[in-house]
Amino acid sequence: MPKDEQGRYLAANSVVSGADGAIYTTVMMHPEHNLTEMVAGKITGAVYRWTPTTQKFEKLQGTEFNGNNGIELSPNGKFIYVAHMKKLSKLTNTNPAKVVATSELNYGVFDNLHWAGDKLITAGSRTKNCGETMTYDCLKDYHITTINPDNLTITPLYQGKYTQDFSGVSTVLPMGKTYYLGSFYRDKMAHFEGK
C-alpha cells in the first residue's frame, strides 16, 4: 500500500482481484481519521487499485465514503461493489469511478462482501440498539443479508443476538445450507443451518 502525504502507510481492509490481474482494496480510514469520525458519518476512506501495468496502488477518485469496508467485483469486471457502514454502492470500474446505485441498510451495517451464487452476501452488526447515534457499544447483534447485484435490493436472511461467547460478526461464508460466521472480536467461528 502507498503512503500518504506525511509518509504514513495506508491500511488495506478488504481485498479482491480481477481476472486481468488487478487488485482492489478498501482503506477504511486514512491515517488522519479516527473511529469516532467514521461512526459519525465523516468520509474516511476510499478504494485503491493496483494493476500489472501501473505496478502501484492508485486511489480511484469517486470512491471516497465513510468506513469503506467490504469489496467485490462484478463477474465481468465492469462494476465494483463497496460496503461503507450502513450503505452499499455499485460503481463503475473506472477512474474516476461513478456511482451507479446505492442501497441503505436500515437494520445494520454492511461489512465484508462475497458472492453466493448470483447474489452478493454480507454479514455485519445490527443497529437496532443504537438509537440516533451509532457507537461500537451498540453494534453487538448481527444480521446476514443477500443483495441483488443489479439494483442492490437487499433481502434479510437471518438476524442473531450477541452472546458472551460470540460477537462482532463481520463475514459469512455459505456452504449449502450451512452458514459460517467470522468475527473481528473473537478468535473463533460460528455456524448455523439455514432452512
Backbone as numpy.savetxt, mean C-alpha at the origin, in Angstrom:
# Nx Ny Nz CAx CAy CAz Cx Cy Cz
18.50 2.75 -3.19 17.66 3.93 -3.19 18.54 5.18 -3.19
18.02 6.23 -3.80 18.81 7.47 -3.84 18.80 8.19 -2.50
19.64 9.20 -2.41 19.66 10.08 -1.25 18.86 11.34 -1.58
18.35 12.01 -0.54 17.67 13.28 -0.77 18.70 14.40 -0.88
18.22 15.65 -0.95 19.10 16.80 -1.14 20.12 16.98 -0.01
19.79 16.47 1.18 20.70 16.59 2.32 21.56 15.35 2.53
21.51 14.43 1.58 22.34 13.23 1.68 21.76 12.11 2.50
20.46 12.19 2.86 19.82 11.14 3.64 19.22 10.11 2.69
19.41 8.83 3.00 18.85 7.77 2.15 17.34 7.72 2.27
16.68 7.42 1.16 15.25 7.19 1.16 15.01 5.72 1.52
13.97 5.46 2.28 13.65 4.10 2.71 12.53 3.54 1.84
12.83 2.47 1.12 11.82 1.80 0.30 10.86 1.05 1.20
9.59 0.99 0.80 8.59 0.27 1.57 8.18 -0.98 0.79
7.26 -0.86 -0.16 6.83 -1.98 -0.98 7.54 -1.93 -2.32
7.72 -3.10 -2.92 8.45 -3.21 -4.18 7.70 -4.14 -5.13
7.72 -3.79 -6.42 7.18 -4.67 -7.45 8.06 -4.51 -8.69
8.16 -5.57 -9.48 8.97 -5.49 -10.70 8.10 -5.69 -11.92
8.51 -5.07 -13.02 7.79 -5.19 -14.27 8.43 -6.23 -15.18
7.69 -6.65 -16.21 8.19 -7.63 -17.17 9.41 -7.11 -17.92
9.55 -5.80 -18.00 10.68 -5.18 -18.72 11.93 -5.03 -17.86
11.89 -5.55 -16.63 13.03 -5.44 -15.74 13.02 -4.22 -14.85
12.03 -3.34 -15.01 11.93 -2.15 -14.16 11.53 -2.56 -12.75
12.00 -1.80 -11.78 11.65 -2.01 -10.37 10.96 -0.75 -9.87
9.83 -0.93 -9.20 9.05 0.17 -8.66 9.00 0.02 -7.15
9.14 1.12 -6.44 9.05 1.06 -4.99 8.34 2.30 -4.45
7.68 2.10 -3.33 7.08 3.25 -2.65 8.01 3.71 -1.55
8.04 5.00 -1.34 8.67 5.61 -0.17 7.53 6.19 0.64
7.30 5.63 1.81 6.18 6.06 2.65 6.38 7.46 3.20
7.61 7.71 3.67 7.93 9.02 4.24 9.31 9.45 3.78
9.38 10.59 3.14 10.68 11.18 2.85 11.30 11.60 4.19
12.62 11.66 4.29 13.29 11.90 5.58 12.84 13.15 6.33
12.33 14.15 5.64 11.91 15.37 6.33 10.53 15.25 6.98
9.86 14.11 6.81 8.51 13.92 7.36 8.52 12.90 8.49
7.42 12.88 9.27 7.30 11.94 10.38 5.92 11.29 10.38
5.74 10.32 11.27 4.48 9.57 11.34 3.29 10.47 11.65
3.47 11.44 12.50 2.38 12.34 12.86 1.87 13.07 11.62
2.77 13.55 10.78 2.37 14.24 9.55 1.66 13.28 8.60
2.16 12.04 8.51 1.54 11.07 7.62 0.12 10.75 8.06
-0.06 10.45 9.34 -1.39 10.11 9.85 -2.34 11.30 9.73
-1.81 12.51 9.81 -2.63 13.72 9.68 -3.02 14.01 8.23
-2.48 13.26 7.27 -2.88 13.44 5.88 -1.93 14.27 5.03
-0.80 14.66 5.58 0.17 15.46 4.82 0.85 14.58 3.76
1.17 15.15 2.62 1.91 14.41 1.59 3.30 14.12 2.13
3.65 12.83 2.17 4.92 12.42 2.77 5.77 11.53 1.87
5.19 10.93 0.83 5.94 9.94 0.05 5.74 10.06 -1.44
6.23 9.05 -2.17 6.13 9.01 -3.63 6.52 7.62 -4.12
6.40 7.43 -5.44 6.82 6.20 -6.10 8.12 6.49 -6.85
9.04 5.53 -6.79 10.32 5.63 -7.51 10.44 4.43 -8.45
11.08 4.67 -9.61 11.25 3.61 -10.61 12.72 3.52 -11.02
13.22 2.28 -11.08 14.55 1.97 -11.59 14.36 1.19 -12.88
15.10 1.53 -13.91 15.01 0.77 -15.17 16.40 0.30 -15.58
16.45 -0.78 -16.37 17.75 -1.24 -16.86 18.47 -0.15 -17.67
17.73 0.76 -18.28 18.33 1.83 -19.08 18.93 2.92 -18.19
18.16 3.39 -17.19 18.64 4.49 -16.35 19.62 4.03 -15.28
19.45 2.78 -14.82 20.30 2.22 -13.76 20.26 3.04 -12.48
19.14 3.76 -12.26 18.99 4.51 -11.00 17.50 4.69 -10.72
17.19 4.92 -9.44 15.81 5.18 -9.04 15.49 6.65 -9.29
14.38 6.89 -9.97 13.91 8.25 -10.23 12.48 8.38 -9.72
12.20 9.52 -9.11 10.84 9.76 -8.61 9.90 9.96 -9.79
8.73 9.29 -9.73 7.70 9.50 -10.72 6.85 10.68 -10.26
6.96 11.79 -10.95 6.17 12.98 -10.61 4.69 12.63 -10.71
3.90 13.18 -9.81 2.46 12.90 -9.79 2.09 11.74 -8.89
3.09 11.12 -8.23 2.82 9.99 -7.34 2.98 10.37 -5.87
2.99 11.65 -5.58 3.19 12.13 -4.21 1.86 12.06 -3.45
1.84 11.20 -2.43 0.64 11.02 -1.59 1.06 11.01 -0.13
0.07 10.85 0.75 0.42 10.67 2.15 0.52 9.18 2.45
1.69 8.77 2.91 1.88 7.39 3.32 1.86 6.39 2.18
2.55 6.66 1.08 2.62 5.69 -0.02 3.03 4.34 0.56
2.24 3.31 0.27 2.47 2.02 0.91 2.54 0.91 -0.13
1.48 0.10 -0.24 1.49 -1.01 -1.18 1.56 -0.55 -2.63
2.13 -1.41 -3.49 2.25 -1.07 -4.91 2.10 -2.34 -5.74
1.42 -2.22 -6.85 1.30 -3.30 -7.83 1.26 -2.69 -9.21
1.52 -3.52 -10.22 1.42 -3.13 -11.62 0.29 -3.90 -12.27
-0.34 -3.29 -13.28 -1.33 -4.02 -14.07 -0.59 -5.10 -14.86
-1.28 -6.19 -15.24 -0.60 -7.26 -15.98 0.09 -6.77 -17.26
-0.47 -5.76 -17.91 0.16 -5.24 -19.14 1.21 -4.16 -18.86
1.41 -3.81 -17.59 2.42 -2.83 -17.21 2.06 -1.38 -17.47
0.83 -1.12 -17.93 0.44 0.25 -18.28 0.01 1.08 -17.08
-0.35 0.41 -15.97 -0.87 1.13 -14.81 -0.13 0.71 -13.54
-0.04 1.66 -12.62 0.54 1.43 -11.30 -0.58 1.64 -10.28
-0.71 0.72 -9.33 -1.68 0.85 -8.24 -0.90 1.18 -6.98
-1.30 2.23 -6.29 -0.59 2.67 -5.08 -1.58 2.82 -3.93
-1.31 2.11 -2.84 -2.08 2.26 -1.61 -1.46 3.39 -0.81
-2.30 4.33 -0.37 -1.79 5.44 0.45 -2.84 5.79 1.50
-2.62 5.22 2.68 -3.50 5.37 3.84 -4.92 4.91 3.48
-5.93 5.78 3.59 -7.31 5.36 3.33 -7.66 5.36 1.84
-6.69 5.67 0.98 -6.97 5.76 -0.45 -6.09 4.80 -1.25
-6.61 4.47 -2.43 -5.89 3.67 -3.41 -6.01 4.39 -4.73
-4.90 4.57 -5.43 -4.92 5.26 -6.72 -4.39 4.37 -7.82
-5.00 4.50 -8.98 -4.55 3.85 -10.21 -3.94 4.96 -11.06
-2.67 4.78 -11.45 -1.95 5.82 -12.19 -1.40 5.26 -13.50
-1.18 6.15 -14.45 -0.50 5.75 -15.67 0.96 5.47 -15.33
1.54 4.51 -16.02 2.94 4.19 -15.81 3.79 5.08 -16.71
3.77 6.37 -16.39 4.49 7.39 -17.15 5.16 8.33 -16.15
6.03 9.19 -16.64 6.62 10.21 -15.77 6.52 11.55 -16.48
5.61 12.43 -16.08 4.81 12.33 -14.86 3.66 11.33 -15.00
3.30 10.73 -13.87 2.16 9.81 -13.83 0.88 10.62 -13.70
-0.20 10.06 -14.23 -1.50 10.72 -14.13 -2.46 9.79 -13.39
-3.22 10.34 -12.45 -4.21 9.57 -11.71 -5.38 9.27 -12.62
-5.70 7.98 -12.77 -6.82 7.53 -13.61 -8.06 7.31 -12.75
-7.86 6.78 -11.54 -8.98 6.50 -10.63 -8.44 6.49 -9.20
-9.32 6.84 -8.27 -8.99 6.78 -6.84 -10.19 6.23 -6.10
-9.92 5.40 -5.12 -10.97 4.84 -4.28 -10.61 5.13 -2.83
-11.63 5.33 -2.00 -11.39 5.59 -0.58 -12.05 4.52 0.25
-11.33 4.04 1.25 -11.82 3.00 2.14 -12.41 3.68 3.37
-13.70 3.50 3.60 -14.33 4.19 4.73 -14.25 3.41 6.04
-13.63 2.23 6.03 -13.54 1.43 7.25 -12.11 1.03 7.61
-11.12 1.52 6.88 -9.75 1.14 7.20 -8.73 1.82 6.32
-7.50 1.33 6.42 -6.42 1.84 5.58 -5.95 0.72 4.66
-5.60 1.10 3.44 -4.99 0.15 2.51 -3.55 -0.07 2.94
-3.06 -1.28 2.80 -1.65 -1.54 3.11 -1.04 -2.21 1.88
-0.40 -3.35 2.04 0.22 -4.01 0.90 -0.82 -4.48 -0.11
-0.46 -4.49 -1.37 -1.33 -4.93 -2.46 -0.74 -6.16 -3.13
-1.62 -7.08 -3.53 -1.19 -8.26 -4.27 -2.30 -8.64 -5.25
-1.93 -9.39 -6.26 -2.93 -9.94 -7.17 -3.47 -11.22 -6.57
-4.79 -11.40 -6.67 -5.48 -12.63 -6.28 -6.41 -12.97 -7.44
-5.90 -13.73 -8.40 -6.66 -13.97 -9.62 -6.72 -12.69 -10.43
-7.92 -12.29 -10.81 -8.08 -11.06 -11.61 -8.42 -9.84 -10.77
-8.29 -9.96 -9.45 -8.56 -8.84 -8.54 -7.30 -8.52 -7.74
-7.26 -7.32 -7.20 -6.24 -6.96 -6.22 -6.79 -7.28 -4.84
-5.90 -7.57 -3.91 -6.33 -7.84 -2.53 -5.41 -7.06 -1.59
-5.99 -6.59 -0.51 -5.22 -5.86 0.51 -5.73 -6.26 1.89
-4.89 -6.09 2.87 -5.29 -6.23 4.27 -4.65 -5.07 5.01
-5.32 -4.60 6.02 -4.78 -3.47 6.77 -5.61 -3.20 8.01
-5.26 -2.15 8.69 -5.95 -1.77 9.93 -7.31 -1.16 9.64
-8.25 -1.43 10.53 -9.56 -0.78 10.46 -9.51 0.53 11.24
-10.34 1.47 10.82 -10.37 2.79 11.46 -11.64 3.01 12.28
-12.39 1.96 12.53 -13.67 2.07 13.24 -13.53 2.76 14.60
-12.45 2.53 15.29 -12.26 3.09 16.64 -11.53 4.43 16.64
-11.34 5.03 15.47 -10.52 6.25 15.39 -11.29 7.55 15.56
-12.56 7.57 15.28 -13.28 8.83 15.33 -12.78 9.77 14.25
-12.73 11.06 14.53 -12.30 12.06 13.55 -10.79 12.08 13.33
-10.03 11.68 14.35 -8.57 11.76 14.27 -7.97 10.37 14.29
-7.21 10.05 13.26 -6.58 8.74 13.18 -5.23 8.79 13.90
-5.02 7.81 14.80 -3.73 7.65 15.47 -3.37 6.17 15.39
-2.11 5.84 15.65 -1.72 4.43 15.62 -2.40 3.62 16.71
-2.78 4.25 17.82 -3.43 3.52 18.90 -4.81 3.01 18.51
-5.48 3.68 17.59 -6.83 3.25 17.21 -6.82 2.27 16.04
-5.67 2.04 15.43 -5.57 1.16 14.26 -5.21 -0.26 14.67
-6.15 -0.94 15.34 -5.83 -2.27 15.85 -6.59 -3.38 15.14
-7.88 -3.23 14.95 -8.64 -4.26 14.25 -8.21 -4.26 12.78
-8.64 -5.26 12.02 -8.15 -5.36 10.64 -9.25 -5.76 9.66
-8.93 -5.59 8.40 -9.85 -5.95 7.31 -9.07 -6.64 6.21
-9.80 -7.40 5.40 -9.29 -7.93 4.13 -10.28 -7.47 3.08
-9.78 -6.90 2.00 -10.62 -6.27 0.99 -10.10 -6.61 -0.40
-11.03 -6.91 -1.32 -10.63 -7.09 -2.72 -10.98 -5.83 -3.50
-10.26 -5.63 -4.60 -10.40 -4.41 -5.39 -10.48 -4.77 -6.87
-11.46 -4.21 -7.56 -11.57 -4.36 -9.00 -10.50 -3.47 -9.63
-9.56 -4.02 -10.39 -8.46 -3.21 -10.92 -8.88 -2.22 -12.00
-10.04 -2.42 -12.60 -10.49 -1.51 -13.67 -10.98 -0.18 -13.11
-11.90 -0.26 -12.11 -12.52 0.97 -11.60 -12.29 1.19 -10.10
-11.50 0.32 -9.48 -11.14 0.39 -8.05 -12.33 0.22 -7.11
-13.39 -0.44 -7.57 -14.50 -0.78 -6.68 -13.98 -1.73 -5.61
-14.30 -1.42 -4.35 -13.82 -2.24 -3.24 -14.92 -3.16 -2.73
-14.52 -4.37 -2.31 -15.45 -5.34 -1.75 -14.87 -5.87 -0.45
-15.52 -5.57 0.70 -15.02 -6.11 1.97 -15.13 -7.64 1.96
-14.08 -8.31 2.37 -14.07 -9.76 2.39 -14.15 -10.29 3.81
-13.45 -9.62 4.74 -13.42 -10.09 6.11 -13.00 -8.94 7.02
-13.57 -8.90 8.23 -13.14 -7.92 9.23 -12.88 -8.67 10.53
-11.71 -8.45 11.11 -11.31 -9.17 12.32 -10.96 -8.23 13.45
-10.87 -8.81 14.64 -10.60 -8.04 15.86 -9.15 -8.21 16.29
-8.65 -7.16 16.90 -7.32 -7.15 17.53 -7.29 -8.15 18.67
-6.19 -8.86 18.81 -5.97 -9.71 19.99 -4.56 -9.44 20.51
-4.31 -9.82 21.76 -2.97 -9.65 22.34 -1.94 -10.45 21.55
-2.36 -11.60 21.02 -1.42 -12.48 20.31 -1.15 -12.05 18.88
-2.10 -11.35 18.27 -1.90 -11.01 16.86 -2.59 -9.70 16.52
-1.80 -8.75 16.04 -2.34 -7.46 15.61 -1.40 -6.87 14.57
-1.72 -5.70 14.07 -0.87 -5.05 13.08 -0.90 -5.71 11.73
-2.07 -6.21 11.32 -2.18 -6.90 10.03 -1.82 -5.93 8.90
-0.91 -6.37 8.04 -0.45 -5.49 6.97 -0.42 -6.16 5.60
-0.64 -7.46 5.54 -0.64 -8.14 4.25 -1.44 -9.42 4.33
-1.94 -9.85 3.18 -2.70 -11.09 3.10 -2.25 -11.86 1.86
-2.16 -13.17 2.02 -1.83 -14.05 0.90 -2.90 -15.12 0.83
-3.77 -15.08 -0.20 -4.79 -16.11 -0.33 -4.22 -17.35 -1.02
-4.51 -18.51 -0.46 -4.12 -19.80 -1.05 -5.36 -20.68 -1.03
-6.07 -20.73 -2.16 -7.34 -21.43 -2.18 -8.32 -20.69 -1.30
-8.88 -21.40 -0.31 -9.82 -20.76 0.62 -9.16 -20.38 1.94
-7.85 -20.51 2.01 -7.10 -20.13 3.21 -6.44 -18.78 2.98
-6.55 -17.92 3.98 -5.95 -16.59 3.92 -4.89 -16.48 5.00
-3.65 -16.22 4.58 -2.53 -16.06 5.50 -2.30 -14.57 5.72
-2.21 -14.17 6.97 -2.06 -12.76 7.34 -0.68 -12.51 7.93
-0.04 -11.43 7.48 1.23 -11.00 8.04 1.04 -9.76 8.89
1.95 -9.53 9.82 1.84 -8.42 10.76 3.13 -7.61 10.81
2.99 -6.29 10.93 4.18 -5.46 11.14 4.49 -5.29 12.62
3.61 -5.78 13.51 3.84 -5.72 14.96 4.46 -7.00 15.51
4.12 -8.12 14.92 4.46 -9.42 15.50 5.40 -10.20 14.58
6.10 -11.15 15.16 6.98 -12.02 14.38 6.30 -13.36 14.11
5.02 -13.30 13.81 4.24 -14.50 13.51 3.20 -14.18 12.46
2.60 -15.23 11.94 1.52 -15.09 10.95 0.27 -15.71 11.53
-0.86 -15.38 10.93 -2.13 -16.00 11.29 -2.78 -16.48 10.00
-3.75 -17.36 10.13 -4.50 -17.78 8.95 -5.93 -18.11 9.35
-6.80 -18.06 8.37 -8.18 -18.50 8.59 -8.71 -19.07 7.29
-9.75 -19.86 7.43 -10.40 -20.49 6.27 -11.59 -19.65 5.86
-11.64 -19.27 4.59 -12.77 -18.52 4.06 -13.89 -19.45 3.66
-15.01 -18.86 3.27 -16.17 -19.67 2.85 -16.12 -19.95 1.38
